Amino acid sequence: MRVLVTGGAGYIGSHTTLALLEQGHDVLVVDDLSNSSRESLARVAELTGRTADFVEANVRDANALESAFASFRPDAVIHFAGWKAVGESTQVPLTYYRENVGSTLTLLETMARHDCHTIVFSSSATVYGELSEPPFTEDAPTGATNPYGRTKHMVEQILADVAAADDQLRVGVLRYFNPIGAHESGRIGEDPKGIPNNLLPFVAQVAAGRREKLMVFGDDYPTPDGTGTRDYIHVVDLAAGHLAALDFLTEHDGYHVWNLGTGRPNSVLEVVNAFGEAAGMEIPYQIVARRPGDVASSYADVSRAHAELGWQAHKSVADACADTFRWQSANPNGYAQD
Ligand code: UFG
């Protein structure tokens, strides 16, 4: 299959591009490199012995997208490109609506012009908010509590509307829980710019001595050890979920939603301990106040993805910590040249 991957140089995009190439698919990555690096794709080529085509462009650039579709003629699109920091989205909401919602409109219009009828979209478990209790099934009520989350929720609704209006369209919405880990080679991984917002990259930088200690945001949640619990899914398992969704969509039209998670909650302190084990050291941390906007617990009901896609997560938090530590140790500055 010929697959156009937006945001394919980023963290989840690069691992998915690798999996697509390994399975024999042809890939064109469209990425503006605003939060990613071409070096990730050079390493994907080194790991797979195959090269993804690459266009440096923002997905909102209708002319660039038009010529990419005309020359590559994709059978399907996987749409990762987007901005993803919750806090930042409250400061620059228009940027989030333009980049995340606007880009998807341009992409869907271009797909329609080029008879491309299959799209897999990167959504987020953030759409479950605090509207119900975990484990969340795909039928749980959805909404969002910040502009980033609203962009994901809006794009889901847009895709559902477009699929209802066009019976040729095949849409797979993937609601990711908390992606962590790196490829086991240690050659590709997560390379956040600035101070990491997310738990695993922050812990990895503490282990590497780049930061003094982790701030644990609250230990008074109604969870077994009082710290927040999340469903941490290894990025290699997550990438495999995209291929399973594409396979499903070759056989089924319409609009489909799947959770991609492990179905198991882990607390902040469990993750800290697992990373300490992987790194062979104690991770220094301090309990501080809750982070505004955090929920106590979020984890998936994964039965639909298992039943419909034949997909499930195989890797553990311990695997993800070992892989992240390997990536971080071998690449202390991420993809930047030393
Ligand atoms: N945490 C800390 N210290 C840190 C960072 C995180 O204690 O320095 C804690 C958080 O309080 C939370 C857990 O670690 O309990 C996970 O936090 P992350 O920031 O890694 O992940 P979130 O669950 O907050 O956010 C993720 C995605 C968002 C998405 C959200 C809801 O990063 O894009 O899930 O689905 F919106």
Residues whose N, C-alpha, C, O or C-beta is under 5 A from the ligand:
A	BS01	UFG	K84 S124 A125 T126 Y176 N197 N198 L199 L200 F202 M215 V216 F217 G228 T229 R230 V268 R291 D294
